[in-house]
């Protein structure tokens, strides 16, 4: 479950920057 959250965070961090 933590892996999904980390993946979502990374994907969100990519477009955010």
LINSUL-V605172 format. One line per field, one symbol per residue. psi: psi as a letter, one per 30 degrees, with the letter a starting at -180 (. if undefined). burial: + if it has 16 or more other C-alpha atoms within 10 Angstrom, else -. A space follows every 50 residues. Layout:
BEGIN
psi = ???
burial = ???
END
This chain:
BEGIN
psi = efeeeeeeeeeefefe.
burial = -----------------
END
